[in-house]
């Protein structure tokens, strides 16, 4: 059995990449620790019982990690919380994005294009599931859609494509109500269960 993170921290004095809340190094999901794959932050092996993640795909080989940020931090908004959905480059985003090469970030107002307010996303918002933004219009079953649809779903949950052509790329996500009328947020999903057919 491989040594735990706690053992490595104590015996080797490993330090996280940098202090949570001040870094821009992102978690990498999934990552391997102790021979097991993790798709979100974990407390496994942590002597301090704090959430952590690998900053490379294989902690067992590289030993690179950091404490997970539990809330938004930095950016031009000083760590204000994310607002979803938000508009960036005239596209609607329902999740954090890596656009702009600044790590995972989100807008802290409804319209980044107008306000230019943003924060780095809390690591606990990230996981290995692919996420939005929904791309509109998109092609599904040779038909163009300009909003979420229930077509093709046996469970009748609204979904959207993550590319402009689902028929070719087969990448999609559920759209879920976010509390207001006609507002949608997407929860990333892949997999064989209830994929649009």
Backbone as JSON Lines, residues from 0, in Angstrom:
{"i":0,"aa":"X","n":[0.84,-1.18,0.0],"ca":[0.0,0.0,0.0],"c":[0.89,1.25,0.0]}
{"i":1,"aa":"X","n":[0.51,2.23,-0.78],"ca":[1.28,3.46,-0.85],"c":[1.12,4.28,0.42]}
{"i":2,"aa":"X","n":[2.13,5.05,0.79],"ca":[2.0,5.87,1.99],"c":[0.93,6.93,1.81]}
{"i":3,"aa":"X","n":[0.28,7.3,2.89],"ca":[-0.78,8.31,2.79],"c":[-0.18,9.7,2.72]}
{"i":4,"aa":"X","n":[-1.02,10.62,2.29],"ca":[-0.62,12.03,2.22],"c":[-0.16,12.53,3.58]}
{"i":5,"aa":"X","n":[-0.87,12.11,4.63],"ca":[-0.51,12.55,5.97],"c":[0.91,12.11,6.31]}
{"i":6,"aa":"X","n":[1.23,10.86,6.02],"ca":[2.57,10.36,6.28],"c":[3.6,11.15,5.49]}
{"i":7,"aa":"X","n":[3.3,11.4,4.22],"ca":[4.25,12.13,3.38],"c":[4.45,13.56,3.88]}
{"i":8,"aa":"X","n":[3.38,14.19,4.31],"ca":[3.5,15.56,4.79],"c":[4.37,15.61,6.04]}
{"i":9,"aa":"X","n":[4.11,14.68,6.97],"ca":[4.87,14.66,8.22],"c":[6.31,14.23,8.0]}
{"i":10,"aa":"X","n":[6.52,13.16,7.22],"ca":[7.87,12.62,7.1],"c":[8.74,13.38,6.11]}
{"i":11,"aa":"X","n":[8.14,13.95,5.09],"ca":[8.94,14.6,4.05],"c":[8.81,16.11,4.06]}
{"i":12,"aa":"X","n":[7.99,16.65,4.96],"ca":[7.76,18.08,5.03],"c":[7.32,18.67,3.7]}
{"i":13,"aa":"X","n":[6.49,17.93,2.97],"ca":[5.95,18.47,1.73],"c":[5.03,19.63,2.06]}
{"i":14,"aa":"X","n":[5.04,20.61,1.23],"ca":[4.17,21.76,1.4],"c":[3.25,21.86,0.19]}
{"i":15,"aa":"X","n":[2.07,22.39,0.38],"ca":[1.21,22.58,-0.77],"c":[1.85,23.54,-1.76]}
{"i":16,"aa":"X","n":[1.35,23.52,-2.99],"ca":[1.89,24.38,-4.04],"c":[1.96,25.82,-3.57]}
{"i":17,"aa":"X","n":[0.91,26.32,-2.97],"ca":[0.9,27.63,-2.31],"c":[-0.35,27.72,-1.46]}
{"i":18,"aa":"X","n":[-0.44,28.75,-0.66],"ca":[-1.56,28.85,0.27],"c":[-2.88,29.04,-0.47]}
{"i":19,"aa":"X","n":[-3.89,28.3,-0.07],"ca":[-5.21,28.43,-0.7],"c":[-5.69,29.86,-0.56]}
{"i":20,"aa":"X","n":[-6.36,30.34,-1.59],"ca":[-6.89,31.69,-1.55],"c":[-5.94,32.7,-2.16]}
{"i":21,"aa":"X","n":[-4.66,32.33,-2.31],"ca":[-3.72,33.28,-2.9],"c":[-3.13,32.75,-4.19]}
{"i":22,"aa":"X","n":[-3.37,31.47,-4.49],"ca":[-2.76,30.9,-5.69],"c":[-3.72,30.92,-6.87]}
{"i":23,"aa":"X","n":[-3.18,30.65,-8.04],"ca":[-4.0,30.48,-9.22],"c":[-3.77,29.09,-9.81]}
{"i":24,"aa":"X","n":[-3.07,28.23,-9.07],"ca":[-2.87,26.86,-9.51],"c":[-4.19,26.12,-9.31]}
{"i":25,"aa":"X","n":[-4.66,25.47,-10.36],"ca":[-5.94,24.79,-10.29],"c":[-5.77,23.33,-9.9]}
{"i":26,"aa":"X","n":[-6.81,22.79,-9.28],"ca":[-6.88,21.36,-9.08],"c":[-6.94,20.69,-10.45]}
{"i":27,"aa":"X","n":[-6.43,19.48,-10.53],"ca":[-6.55,18.68,-11.73],"c":[-7.43,17.49,-11.4]}
{"i":28,"aa":"X","n":[-8.55,17.37,-12.09],"ca":[-9.47,16.25,-11.88],"c":[-9.62,15.48,-13.18]}
{"i":29,"aa":"X","n":[-9.65,14.17,-13.12],"ca":[-9.38,13.38,-11.93],"c":[-7.89,13.33,-11.63]}
{"i":30,"aa":"X","n":[-7.53,13.04,-10.38],"ca":[-6.14,12.81,-10.01],"c":[-6.06,11.5,-9.24]}
{"i":31,"aa":"X","n":[-4.89,10.89,-9.26],"ca":[-4.68,9.6,-8.59],"c":[-3.95,9.82,-7.28]}
{"i":32,"aa":"X","n":[-4.51,9.26,-6.2],"ca":[-3.86,9.26,-4.89],"c":[-4.03,7.87,-4.3]}
{"i":33,"aa":"X","n":[-2.93,7.3,-3.87],"ca":[-2.94,5.97,-3.25],"c":[-3.59,4.94,-4.17]}
{"i":34,"aa":"X","n":[-3.34,5.1,-5.47],"ca":[-3.84,4.17,-6.47],"c":[-5.31,4.32,-6.81]}
{"i":35,"aa":"X","n":[-5.96,5.32,-6.26],"ca":[-7.39,5.54,-6.48],"c":[-7.6,6.87,-7.21]}
{"i":36,"aa":"X","n":[-8.59,6.91,-8.08],"ca":[-8.9,8.12,-8.85],"c":[-9.91,8.99,-8.09]}
{"i":37,"aa":"X","n":[-9.63,10.29,-8.02],"ca":[-10.52,11.25,-7.35],"c":[-10.98,12.28,-8.37]}
{"i":38,"aa":"X","n":[-12.3,12.55,-8.38],"ca":[-12.83,13.54,-9.31],"c":[-13.29,14.81,-8.6]}
{"i":39,"aa":"X","n":[-12.96,14.93,-7.31],"ca":[-13.26,16.15,-6.56],"c":[-12.3,16.22,-5.38]}
{"i":40,"aa":"X","n":[-12.34,17.33,-4.65],"ca":[-11.47,17.49,-3.48],"c":[-11.78,16.39,-2.46]}
{"i":41,"aa":"X","n":[-10.77,16.03,-1.67],"ca":[-10.93,14.95,-0.7],"c":[-10.19,15.27,0.59]}
{"i":42,"aa":"X","n":[-10.58,14.59,1.67],"ca":[-9.85,14.66,2.94],"c":[-9.03,13.39,3.15]}
{"i":43,"aa":"X","n":[-9.16,12.43,2.24],"ca":[-8.44,11.16,2.38],"c":[-6.94,11.41,2.53]}
{"i":44,"aa":"X","n":[-6.34,10.83,3.54],"ca":[-4.91,10.92,3.76],"c":[-4.44,12.23,4.36]}
{"i":45,"aa":"X","n":[-5.32,13.17,4.62],"ca":[-4.92,14.49,5.15],"c":[-4.92,14.47,6.67]}
{"i":46,"aa":"X","n":[-3.77,14.65,7.27],"ca":[-3.66,14.64,8.72],"c":[-4.38,15.84,9.34]}
{"i":47,"aa":"X","n":[-4.49,16.94,8.6],"ca":[-5.16,18.13,9.12],"c":[-6.66,18.15,8.84]}
{"i":48,"aa":"X","n":[-7.18,17.07,8.17],"ca":[-8.62,16.94,7.88],"c":[-9.15,18.05,6.98]}
{"i":49,"aa":"X","n":[-8.27,18.71,6.22],"ca":[-8.71,19.74,5.27],"c":[-8.81,19.14,3.88]}
{"i":50,"aa":"X","n":[-9.73,19.68,3.1],"ca":[-9.88,19.23,1.72],"c":[-8.64,19.6,0.91]}
{"i":51,"aa":"X","n":[-8.22,18.7,0.04],"ca":[-7.07,18.93,-0.81],"c":[-7.31,18.28,-2.15]}
{"i":52,"aa":"X","n":[-6.45,18.63,-3.13],"ca":[-6.53,18.03,-4.46],"c":[-5.14,17.94,-5.05]}
{"i":53,"aa":"X","n":[-4.99,17.1,-6.03],"ca":[-3.74,17.03,-6.77],"c":[-3.69,18.16,-7.79]}
{"i":54,"aa":"X","n":[-2.51,18.68,-8.03],"ca":[-2.36,19.72,-9.06],"c":[-1.74,19.14,-10.33]}
{"i":55,"aa":"X","n":[-1.57,17.83,-10.34],"ca":[-1.24,17.08,-11.54],"c":[-2.17,15.87,-11.55]}
{"i":56,"aa":"X","n":[-2.18,15.14,-12.63],"ca":[-3.12,14.02,-12.74],"c":[-2.73,12.81,-11.88]}
{"i":57,"aa":"X","n":[-1.48,12.78,-11.37],"ca":[-1.07,11.64,-10.57],"c":[-0.24,12.08,-9.37]}
{"i":58,"aa":"X","n":[-0.91,12.24,-8.23],"ca":[-0.21,12.61,-7.0],"c":[0.81,11.55,-6.62]}
{"i":59,"aa":"X","n":[0.48,10.28,-6.83],"ca":[1.37,9.18,-6.45],"c":[2.74,9.32,-7.11]}
{"i":60,"aa":"X","n":[2.77,9.79,-8.35],"ca":[4.03,9.97,-9.07],"c":[4.67,11.32,-8.82]}
{"i":61,"aa":"X","n":[3.86,12.39,-8.75],"ca":[4.4,13.75,-8.73],"c":[4.43,14.41,-7.35]}
{"i":62,"aa":"X","n":[3.53,13.99,-6.45],"ca":[3.49,14.59,-5.11],"c":[3.04,16.04,-5.09]}
{"i":63,"aa":"X","n":[2.42,16.53,-6.15],"ca":[2.0,17.93,-6.22],"c":[0.55,18.05,-5.76]}
{"i":64,"aa":"X","n":[0.28,18.97,-4.81],"ca":[-1.05,19.12,-4.27],"c":[-1.24,20.52,-3.72]}
{"i":65,"aa":"X","n":[-2.46,20.83,-3.32],"ca":[-2.77,22.08,-2.62],"c":[-4.05,21.9,-1.82]}
{"i":66,"aa":"X","n":[-4.22,22.75,-0.81],"ca":[-5.49,22.78,-0.1],"c":[-6.54,23.35,-1.04]}
{"i":67,"aa":"X","n":[-7.74,22.82,-0.97],"ca":[-8.82,23.3,-1.84],"c":[-9.39,24.61,-1.29]}
{"i":68,"aa":"X","n":[-9.6,25.55,-2.17],"ca":[-10.26,26.8,-1.8],"c":[-11.74,26.5,-1.61]}
{"i":69,"aa":"X","n":[-12.31,26.95,-0.51],"ca":[-13.71,26.68,-0.22],"c":[-14.62,27.79,-0.7]}
{"i":70,"aa":"X","n":[-14.03,28.9,-1.09],"ca":[-14.83,30.02,-1.6],"c":[-14.04,30.74,-2.66]}
{"i":71,"aa":"X","n":[-14.74,31.58,-3.42],"ca":[-14.07,32.35,-4.46],"c":[-13.01,33.25,-3.85]}
{"i":72,"aa":"X","n":[-12.0,33.6,-4.66],"ca":[-10.9,34.42,-4.15],"c":[-10.28,35.21,-5.29]}
{"i":73,"aa":"X","n":[-9.63,36.33,-4.93],"ca":[-8.87,37.12,-5.89],"c":[-9.7,37.75,-6.99]}
{"i":74,"aa":"X","n":[-9.06,37.93,-8.14],"ca":[-9.73,38.53,-9.28],"c":[-9.96,40.02,-9.11]}
{"i":75,"aa":"X","n":[-10.76,40.59,-9.99],"ca":[-11.03,42.03,-9.93],"c":[-12.15,42.36,-8.94]}
{"i":76,"aa":"X","n":[-12.78,41.33,-8.37],"ca":[-13.87,41.54,-7.42],"c":[-13.47,41.24,-5.98]}
{"i":77,"aa":"X","n":[-12.19,40.93,-5.78],"ca":[-11.73,40.64,-4.42],"c":[-12.38,39.42,-3.8]}
{"i":78,"aa":"X","n":[-12.7,38.41,-4.63],"ca":[-13.25,37.18,-4.09],"c":[-14.74,37.15,-3.91]}
{"i":79,"aa":"X","n":[-15.46,38.06,-4.54],"ca":[-16.92,38.02,-4.48],"c":[-17.42,36.7,-5.07]}
{"i":80,"aa":"X","n":[-18.59,36.23,-4.67],"ca":[-19.09,34.95,-5.17],"c":[-19.47,34.99,-6.65]}
{"i":81,"aa":"X","n":[-19.42,33.82,-7.26],"ca":[-19.82,33.68,-8.66],"c":[-21.3,33.98,-8.82]}
{"i":82,"aa":"X","n":[-21.65,34.51,-9.98],"ca":[-23.04,34.71,-10.38],"c":[-23.26,33.88,-11.64]}
{"i":83,"aa":"X","n":[-24.21,32.95,-11.6],"ca":[-24.53,32.14,-12.77],"c":[-25.99,32.34,-13.14]}
{"i":84,"aa":"X","n":[-26.32,32.36,-14.39],"ca":[-25.39,32.39,-15.52],"c":[-24.8,33.78,-15.68]}
{"i":85,"aa":"X","n":[-23.68,33.86,-16.42],"ca":[-23.09,35.15,-16.75],"c":[-22.73,35.17,-18.23]}
{"i":86,"aa":"X","n":[-22.62,36.39,-18.77],"ca":[-22.29,36.56,-20.18],"c":[-20.82,36.93,-20.31]}
{"i":87,"aa":"X","n":[-20.12,36.21,-21.17],"ca":[-18.72,36.5,-21.47],"c":[-18.53,36.29,-22.97]}
{"i":88,"aa":"X","n":[-18.02,37.31,-23.66],"ca":[-17.85,37.28,-25.11],"c":[-19.14,36.85,-25.8]}
{"i":89,"aa":"X","n":[-20.24,37.43,-25.32],"ca":[-21.57,37.2,-25.88],"c":[-22.03,35.75,-25.8]}
{"i":90,"aa":"X","n":[-21.42,34.94,-24.93],"ca":[-21.87,33.58,-24.66],"c":[-22.33,33.51,-23.22]}
{"i":91,"aa":"X","n":[-23.31,32.65,-22.96],"ca":[-23.81,32.46,-21.61],"c":[-23.09,31.29,-20.96]}
{"i":92,"aa":"X","n":[-22.52,31.55,-19.78],"ca":[-21.79,30.53,-19.03],"c":[-22.59,30.17,-17.78]}
{"i":93,"aa":"X","n":[-22.69,28.86,-17.54],"ca":[-23.43,28.35,-16.4],"c":[-22.5,27.76,-15.35]}
{"i":94,"aa":"X","n":[-21.21,27.73,-15.64],"ca":[-20.22,27.17,-14.72],"c":[-18.95,27.99,-14.85]}
{"i":95,"aa":"X","n":[-17.98,27.69,-14.01],"ca":[-16.67,28.34,-14.09],"c":[-16.02,27.98,-15.42]}
{"i":96,"aa":"X","n":[-15.1,28.82,-15.87],"ca":[-14.44,28.61,-17.16],"c":[-12.94,28.81,-17.02]}
{"i":97,"aa":"X","n":[-12.19,28.25,-17.96],"ca":[-10.74,28.46,-18.03],"c":[-10.36,29.41,-19.15]}
{"i":98,"aa":"X","n":[-11.34,30.03,-19.8],"ca":[-11.05,31.01,-20.84],"c":[-10.14,32.1,-20.27]}
{"i":99,"aa":"X","n":[-9.35,32.71,-21.1],"ca":[-8.44,33.8,-20.72],"c":[-7.15,33.3,-20.08]}
{"i":100,"aa":"X","n":[-6.94,31.99,-19.98],"ca":[-5.7,31.43,-19.42],"c":[-5.38,31.96,-18.03]}
{"i":101,"aa":"X","n":[-6.4,32.09,-17.19],"ca":[-6.15,32.57,-15.83],"c":[-6.55,31.56,-14.78]}
{"i":102,"aa":"X","n":[-6.74,30.31,-15.16],"ca":[-7.26,29.31,-14.24],"c":[-8.78,29.38,-14.25]}
{"i":103,"aa":"X","n":[-9.43,28.59,-13.39],"ca":[-10.89,28.58,-13.36],"c":[-11.4,29.86,-12.7]}
{"i":104,"aa":"X","n":[-12.28,30.55,-13.4],"ca":[-12.82,31.82,-12.9],"c":[-14.29,31.92,-13.28]}
{"i":105,"aa":"X","n":[-14.94,32.9,-12.67],"ca":[-16.35,33.18,-12.96],"c":[-16.57,34.67,-12.88]}
{"i":106,"aa":"X","n":[-17.64,35.13,-13.5],"ca":[-18.03,36.53,-13.37],"c":[-18.77,36.71,-12.05]}
{"i":107,"aa":"X","n":[-18.66,37.89,-11.49],"ca":[-19.35,38.18,-10.23],"c":[-20.51,39.14,-10.45]}
{"i":108,"aa":"X","n":[-20.8,39.4,-11.72],"ca":[-22.03,40.09,-12.12],"c":[-22.62,39.29,-13.28]}
{"i":109,"aa":"X","n":[-23.8,39.61,-13.68],"ca":[-24.46,38.87,-14.76],"c":[-23.79,39.08,-16.12]}
{"i":110,"aa":"X","n":[-23.05,40.2,-16.28],"ca":[-22.48,40.51,-17.59],"c":[-21.01,40.92,-17.46]}
{"i":111,"aa":"X","n":[-20.12,39.94,-17.66],"ca":[-18.69,40.24,-17.6],"c":[-18.29,41.19,-18.72]}
{"i":112,"aa":"X","n":[-18.88,41.05,-19.88],"ca":[-18.53,41.91,-21.02],"c":[-18.71,43.39,-20.68]}
{"i":113,"aa":"X","n":[-19.72,43.7,-19.9],"ca":[-20.0,45.09,-19.52],"c":[-19.22,45.5,-18.27]}
{"i":114,"aa":"X","n":[-19.18,44.61,-17.25],"ca":[-18.67,45.01,-15.94],"c":[-17.23,44.62,-15.66]}
{"i":115,"aa":"X","n":[-16.72,43.59,-16.32],"ca":[-15.34,43.1,-16.13],"c":[-15.03,42.77,-14.68]}
{"i":116,"aa":"X","n":[-16.0,42.22,-13.97],"ca":[-15.82,41.82,-12.57],"c":[-15.76,40.3,-12.49]}
{"i":117,"aa":"X","n":[-14.71,39.77,-11.83],"ca":[-14.54,38.32,-11.77],"c":[-13.78,37.91,-10.52]}
{"i":118,"aa":"X","n":[-13.87,36.61,-10.2],"ca":[-13.12,35.99,-9.1],"c":[-12.64,34.62,-9.57]}
{"i":119,"aa":"X","n":[-11.58,34.13,-8.92],"ca":[-11.2,32.73,-9.12],"c":[-12.26,31.88,-8.44]}
{"i":120,"aa":"X","n":[-12.58,30.74,-9.05],"ca":[-13.6,29.86,-8.5],"c":[-13.07,29.05,-7.34]}
{"i":121,"aa":"X","n":[-13.94,28.79,-6.39],"ca":[-13.62,27.85,-5.32],"c":[-13.35,26.49,-5.94]}
{"i":122,"aa":"X","n":[-12.33,25.79,-5.46],"ca":[-11.99,24.48,-6.01],"c":[-13.13,23.48,-5.83]}
{"i":123,"aa":"X","n":[-13.94,23.68,-4.8],"ca":[-15.03,22.74,-4.58],"c":[-16.12,22.89,-5.63]}
{"i":124,"aa":"X","n":[-16.05,23.92,-6.48],"ca":[-17.0,24.05,-7.6],"c":[-16.58,23.18,-8.78]}
{"i":125,"aa":"X","n":[-15.34,22.7,-8.76],"ca":[-14.79,22.0,-9.91],"c":[-14.84,20.5,-9.68]}
{"i":126,"aa":"X","n":[-14.99,19.76,-10.74],"ca":[-14.89,18.31,-10.67],"c":[-14.59,17.78,-12.06]}
{"i":127,"aa":"X","n":[-14.52,16.47,-12.18],"ca":[-14.11,15.86,-13.44],"c":[-15.22,15.79,-14.47]}
{"i":128,"aa":"X","n":[-16.43,16.14,-14.1],"ca":[-17.51,16.11,-15.07],"c":[-17.4,17.3,-16.01]}
{"i":129,"aa":"X","n":[-17.56,17.08,-17.32],"ca":[-17.51,18.2,-18.24],"c":[-18.67,19.15,-17.96]}
{"i":130,"aa":"X","n":[-18.43,20.42,-18.16],"ca":[-19.44,21.42,-17.84],"c":[-19.58,22.41,-18.98]}
{"i":131,"aa":"X","n":[-20.55,23.3,-18.83],"ca":[-20.9,24.3,-19.83],"c":[-19.75,25.17,-20.23]}
{"i":132,"aa":"X","n":[-20.0,26.16,-21.0],"ca":[-21.34,26.68,-21.2],"c":[-22.11,25.92,-22.27]}
{"i":133,"aa":"X","n":[-23.43,26.01,-22.18],"ca":[-24.25,25.54,-23.28],"c":[-23.87,26.34,-24.52]}
{"i":134,"aa":"X","n":[-23.89,25.72,-25.66],"ca":[-23.6,26.42,-26.91],"c":[-24.89,26.51,-27.71]}
{"i":135,"aa":"X","n":[-25.31,27.72,-28.0],"ca":[-26.52,27.96,-28.8],"c":[-26.17,28.78,-30.03]}
{"i":136,"aa":"X","n":[-26.74,28.5,-31.15],"ca":[-27.56,27.32,-31.41],"c":[-26.69,26.07,-31.52]}
{"i":137,"aa":"X","n":[-27.31,24.9,-31.34],"ca":[-26.61,23.64,-31.53],"c":[-27.47,22.7,-32.38]}
{"i":138,"aa":"X","n":[-26.81,21.77,-33.01],"ca":[-27.49,20.8,-33.86],"c":[-27.67,19.5,-33.08]}
{"i":139,"aa":"X","n":[-28.9,19.01,-33.04],"ca":[-29.21,17.7,-32.48],"c":[-30.2,17.02,-33.41]}
{"i":140,"aa":"X","n":[-29.86,15.82,-33.82],"ca":[-30.74,15.06,-34.7],"c":[-31.08,15.86,-35.96]}
{"i":141,"aa":"X","n":[-30.07,16.58,-36.48],"ca":[-30.15,17.39,-37.68],"c":[-31.14,18.56,-37.57]}
{"i":142,"aa":"X","n":[-31.43,18.97,-36.31],"ca":[-32.3,20.11,-36.07],"c":[-31.53,21.13,-35.24]}
{"i":143,"aa":"X","n":[-31.74,22.41,-35.52],"ca":[-31.07,23.47,-34.78],"c":[-31.9,23.88,-33.57]}
{"i":144,"aa":"X","n":[-31.23,23.99,-32.4],"ca":[-31.88,24.4,-31.16],"c":[-31.22,25.68,-30.64]}
{"i":145,"aa":"X","n":[-32.03,26.63,-30.19],"ca":[-31.48,27.88,-29.65],"c":[-31.74,28.01,-28.15]}
{"i":146,"aa":"X","n":[-32.22,26.94,-27.53],"ca":[-32.4,26.91,-26.08],"c":[-32.37,25.46,-25.62]}
{"i":147,"aa":"X","n":[-32.39,25.25,-24.3],"ca":[-32.4,23.89,-23.77],"c":[-33.64,23.16,-24.28]}
{"i":148,"aa":"X","n":[-33.52,21.84,-24.39],"ca":[-34.62,21.04,-24.92],"c":[-34.76,19.75,-24.13]}
{"i":149,"aa":"X","n":[-35.94,19.15,-24.2],"ca":[-36.16,17.83,-23.6],"c":[-36.2,16.76,-24.68]}
{"i":150,"aa":"X","n":[-36.07,17.15,-25.92],"ca":[-36.12,16.19,-27.03],"c":[-35.06,15.1,-26.83]}
{"i":151,"aa":"X","n":[-35.47,13.86,-27.01],"ca":[-34.56,12.74,-26.92],"c":[-34.31,12.22,-25.52]}
{"i":152,"aa":"X","n":[-34.88,12.86,-24.51],"ca":[-34.64,12.45,-23.12],"c":[-35.87,11.73,-22.58]}
{"i":153,"aa":"X","n":[-35.69,10.48,-22.16],"ca":[-36.82,9.72,-21.62],"c":[-37.29,10.29,-20.28]}
{"i":154,"aa":"X","n":[-36.37,10.96,-19.54],"ca":[-36.75,11.53,-18.25],"c":[-37.3,12.95,-18.37]}
{"i":155,"aa":"X","n":[-37.34,13.48,-19.59],"ca":[-37.89,14.81,-19.9],"c":[-37.19,15.95,-19.18]}
{"i":156,"aa":"X","n":[-35.91,15.75,-18.78],"ca":[-35.14,16.84,-18.2],"c":[-34.51,17.65,-19.33]}
{"i":157,"aa":"X","n":[-34.54,18.97,-19.23],"ca":[-33.94,19.8,-20.28],"c":[-32.42,19.64,-20.32]}
{"i":158,"aa":"X","n":[-31.87,19.69,-21.51],"ca":[-30.45,19.55,-21.72],"c":[-30.03,20.47,-22.85]}
{"i":159,"aa":"X","n":[-28.69,20.64,-22.98],"ca":[-28.14,21.42,-24.09],"c":[-26.82,20.79,-24.52]}
{"i":160,"aa":"X","n":[-26.35,21.16,-25.66],"ca":[-25.08,20.67,-26.17],"c":[-23.94,21.56,-25.68]}
{"i":161,"aa":"X","n":[-22.76,20.96,-25.49],"ca":[-21.57,21.72,-25.11],"c":[-20.76,22.14,-26.33]}
{"i":162,"aa":"X","n":[-21.2,21.73,-27.51],"ca":[-20.57,22.17,-28.76],"c":[-21.7,22.57,-29.72]}
{"i":163,"aa":"X","n":[-21.33,23.11,-30.85],"ca":[-22.38,23.54,-31.78],"c":[-23.01,22.4,-32.56]}
{"i":164,"aa":"X","n":[-22.49,21.17,-32.4],"ca":[-23.08,20.03,-33.1],"c":[-23.02,18.77,-32.24]}
{"i":165,"aa":"X","n":[-24.11,18.52,-31.51],"ca":[-24.17,17.32,-30.68],"c":[-24.06,16.05,-31.52]}
{"i":166,"aa":"X","n":[-24.64,16.06,-32.72],"ca":[-24.63,14.87,-33.57],"c":[-23.21,14.37,-33.85]}
{"i":167,"aa":"X","n":[-22.25,15.28,-33.91],"ca":[-20.86,14.92,-34.18],"c":[-20.09,14.69,-32.88]}
{"i":168,"aa":"X","n":[-20.25,15.6,-31.89],"ca":[-19.39,15.6,-30.7],"c":[-19.94,14.83,-29.5]}
{"i":169,"aa":"X","n":[-21.25,14.66,-29.43],"ca":[-21.89,13.91,-28.34],"c":[-21.53,14.42,-26.95]}
{"i":170,"aa":"X","n":[-21.37,15.74,-26.81],"ca":[-21.07,16.36,-25.52],"c":[-22.27,17.19,-25.1]}
{"i":171,"aa":"X","n":[-22.74,16.95,-23.84],"ca":[-23.96,17.62,-23.42],"c":[-23.98,17.79,-21.92]}
{"i":172,"aa":"X","n":[-24.98,18.52,-21.43],"ca":[-25.15,18.77,-20.01],"c":[-26.62,19.0,-19.72]}
{"i":173,"aa":"X","n":[-27.08,18.65,-18.5],"ca":[-28.44,18.97,-18.1],"c":[-28.58,20.46,-17.85]}
{"i":174,"aa":"X","n":[-29.74,21.01,-18.1],"ca":[-30.09,22.38,-17.72],"c":[-31.09,22.27,-16.58]}
{"i":175,"aa":"X","n":[-30.82,22.95,-15.48],"ca":[-31.7,22.9,-14.33],"c":[-32.15,24.3,-13.98]}
{"i":176,"aa":"X","n":[-33.4,24.47,-13.5],"ca":[-33.84,25.8,-13.06],"c":[-32.96,26.31,-11.94]}
{"i":177,"aa":"X","n":[-32.71,27.61,-11.93],"ca":[-31.87,28.17,-10.87],"c":[-32.64,29.1,-9.95]}
{"i":178,"aa":"X","n":[-33.94,28.99,-9.95],"ca":[-34.72,29.77,-9.0],"c":[-35.55,30.86,-9.62]}
{"i":179,"aa":"X","n":[-35.12,31.44,-10.72],"ca":[-35.87,32.51,-11.35],"c":[-36.54,32.01,-12.61]}
{"i":180,"aa":"X","n":[-37.48,32.78,-13.12],"ca":[-38.16,32.38,-14.33],"c":[-37.2,32.36,-15.5]}
{"i":181,"aa":"X","n":[-37.25,31.29,-16.24],"ca":[-36.52,31.1,-17.48],"c":[-35.0,31.13,-17.31]}
{"i":182,"aa":"X","n":[-34.5,31.24,-16.1],"ca":[-33.05,31.16,-15.9],"c":[-32.67,29.69,-15.85]}
{"i":183,"aa":"X","n":[-31.52,29.36,-16.37],"ca":[-31.07,27.98,-16.38],"c":[-29.64,27.93,-15.9]}
{"i":184,"aa":"X","n":[-29.32,26.85,-15.23],"ca":[-27.93,26.58,-14.93],"c":[-27.69,25.15,-15.36]}
{"i":185,"aa":"X","n":[-26.48,24.85,-15.76],"ca":[-26.22,23.52,-16.28],"c":[-25.36,22.73,-15.3]}
{"i":186,"aa":"X","n":[-25.68,21.47,-15.17],"ca":[-24.88,20.55,-14.39],"c":[-24.25,19.58,-15.35]}
{"i":187,"aa":"X","n":[-22.92,19.54,-15.37],"ca":[-22.23,18.7,-16.35],"c":[-22.48,17.22,-16.12]}
{"i":188,"aa":"X","n":[-22.71,16.51,-17.21],"ca":[-22.9,15.06,-17.16],"c":[-22.39,14.44,-18.45]}
{"i":189,"aa":"X","n":[-21.73,13.31,-18.35],"ca":[-21.41,12.45,-19.47],"c":[-22.03,11.12,-19.14]}
{"i":190,"aa":"X","n":[-22.01,10.23,-20.03],"ca":[-22.28,8.87,-19.66],"c":[-23.38,8.2,-20.44]}
{"i":191,"aa":"X","n":[-23.52,6.92,-20.22],"ca":[-24.45,6.12,-21.0],"c":[-25.89,6.23,-20.54]}
{"i":192,"aa":"X","n":[-26.14,6.8,-19.37],"ca":[-27.48,6.81,-18.84],"c":[-28.21,8.06,-19.27]}
{"i":193,"aa":"X","n":[-29.3,7.87,-19.98],"ca":[-30.17,8.95,-20.4],"c":[-29.46,9.99,-21.26]}
{"i":194,"aa":"X","n":[-28.48,9.59,-22.03],"ca":[-27.91,10.53,-22.97],"c":[-28.92,10.77,-24.07]}
{"i":195,"aa":"X","n":[-28.92,11.95,-24.66],"ca":[-29.85,12.19,-25.75],"c":[-29.67,11.15,-26.84]}
{"i":196,"aa":"X","n":[-30.76,10.58,-27.33],"ca":[-30.67,9.55,-28.35],"c":[-31.4,9.95,-29.62]}
